[in-house]
Amino acid sequence: MVRKKNIDSGMRLYWQNIFSYIKQGDRESAERIIDNLISSNKWKSKEVYNCLLIIAVTQGDIQVAEFCKNRGANLDYVSDDGRTSLWLARENGKIKWLKLLKNGVHVETLISIVVNLFLI
């Protein structure tokens, strides 16, 4: 599993703007902000999409989650509290999310989620 890069609260404005552009269907503006974020903060592209995916799943925004998945976000990426996007979707009862996220998740992650279902 991949550990999440620490994000400071100053990043919140970036995330809000990216979400807003994606929801408006303005993918080009969202990508421009992401490119600026990558170049100015020396973040890797995957890190940005991974963080956005976790935020999208937590906030219940499937449009942004799909945007991130289509751009190579790691579905096994781990949030600050140790959960993957698939785990967060299951935890929040987002069944349609599970269909979106399950393709591309490693078998170990799926096994972990199934085992934890019985432990809760």
C-alpha positions as semicolon CSV with decimal commas, in nm:
position;residue;x (nm);y (nm);z (nm)
1;M;0,000;0,000;0,000
2;V;0,107;0,356;-0,066
3;R;0,112;0,607;0,218
4;K;-0,058;0,942;0,170
5;K;0,155;1,254;0,142
6;N;0,094;1,497;0,425
7;I;-0,130;1,784;0,313
8;D;-0,138;2,118;0,492
9;S;-0,458;2,317;0,533
10;G;-0,336;2,573;0,278
11;M;-0,406;2,316;0,008
12;R;-0,781;2,331;0,072
13;L;-0,834;2,619;-0,176
14;Y;-0,663;2,419;-0,451
15;W;-0,887;2,119;-0,386
16;Q;-1,203;2,332;-0,378
17;N;-1,121;2,496;-0,709
18;I;-1,036;2,165;-0,874
19;F;-1,363;2,010;-0,752
20;S;-1,557;2,311;-0,873
21;Y;-1,409;2,298;-1,223
22;I;-1,466;1,924;-1,255
23;K;-1,830;1,959;-1,149
24;Q;-1,876;2,236;-1,407
25;G;-1,731;2,007;-1,673
26;D;-1,425;2,229;-1,715
27;R;-1,160;1,956;-1,705
28;E;-0,904;2,180;-1,875
29;S;-0,909;2,435;-1,590
30;A;-0,891;2,155;-1,333
31;E;-0,587;2,010;-1,511
32;R;-0,425;2,355;-1,527
33;I;-0,458;2,395;-1,148
34;I;-0,321;2,044;-1,099
35;D;-0,026;2,119;-1,329
36;N;0,047;2,440;-1,134
37;L;0,020;2,251;-0,806
38;I;0,263;1,989;-0,929
39;S;0,518;2,240;-1,058
40;S;0,498;2,486;-0,766
41;N;0,498;2,236;-0,481
42;K;0,704;1,967;-0,649
43;W;0,427;1,713;-0,604
44;K;0,410;1,414;-0,831
45;S;0,105;1,383;-1,052
46;K;-0,001;1,056;-0,890
47;E;0,018;1,211;-0,541
48;V;-0,223;1,487;-0,641
49;Y;-0,473;1,245;-0,796
50;N;-0,440;1,005;-0,501
51;C;-0,514;1,282;-0,249
52;L;-0,803;1,412;-0,459
53;L;-0,948;1,061;-0,480
54;I;-0,951;1,020;-0,102
55;I;-1,113;1,362;-0,059
56;A;-1,370;1,285;-0,330
57;V;-1,469;0,953;-0,173
58;T;-1,487;1,109;0,173
59;Q;-1,710;1,390;0,043
60;G;-1,923;1,159;-0,170
61;D;-1,827;1,318;-0,501
62;I;-1,827;1,039;-0,759
63;Q;-1,758;1,277;-1,049
64;V;-1,425;1,384;-0,903
65;A;-1,342;1,026;-0,799
66;E;-1,396;0,903;-1,154
67;F;-1,187;1,194;-1,288
68;C;-0,900;1,088;-1,058
69;K;-0,934;0,719;-1,137
70;N;-0,924;0,791;-1,510
71;R;-0,602;0,986;-1,461
72;G;-0,423;0,706;-1,281
73;A;-0,499;0,753;-0,911
74;N;-0,382;0,455;-0,707
75;L;-0,694;0,283;-0,574
76;D;-0,484;0,122;-0,300
77;Y;-0,370;0,463;-0,176
78;V;-0,403;0,496;0,203
79;S;-0,564;0,796;0,375
80;D;-0,421;0,957;0,689
81;D;-0,636;0,728;0,901
82;G;-0,515;0,415;0,720
83;R;-0,809;0,355;0,485
84;T;-0,816;0,313;0,109
85;S;-1,070;0,474;-0,122
86;L;-1,250;0,140;-0,153
87;W;-1,267;0,106;0,225
88;L;-1,404;0,461;0,260
89;A;-1,668;0,393;-0,007
90;R;-1,778;0,075;0,169
91;E;-1,777;0,248;0,506
92;N;-2,000;0,527;0,375
93;G;-2,244;0,285;0,210
94;K;-2,159;0,398;-0,142
95;I;-2,243;0,078;-0,331
96;K;-2,218;0,240;-0,676
97;W;-1,871;0,360;-0,575
98;L;-1,761;0,006;-0,511
99;K;-1,836;-0,075;-0,875
100;L;-1,630;0,224;-0,990
101;L;-1,338;0,158;-0,757
102;K;-1,315;-0,221;-0,756
103;N;-1,145;-0,239;-1,096
104;G;-0,778;-0,177;-1,033
105;V;-0,768;-0,258;-0,662
106;H;-0,521;-0,524;-0,553
107;V;-0,655;-0,854;-0,427
108;E;-0,496;-0,797;-0,083
109;T;-0,701;-0,480;-0,040
110;L;-1,026;-0,659;-0,127
111;I;-0,945;-0,945;0,111
112;S;-0,867;-0,696;0,389
113;I;-1,203;-0,523;0,339
114;V;-1,398;-0,849;0,338
115;V;-1,220;-0,970;0,653
116;N;-1,284;-0,638;0,828
117;L;-1,654;-0,653;0,738
118;F;-1,684;-0,952;0,968
119;L;-1,483;-0,788;1,246
120;I;-1,702;-0,477;1,268
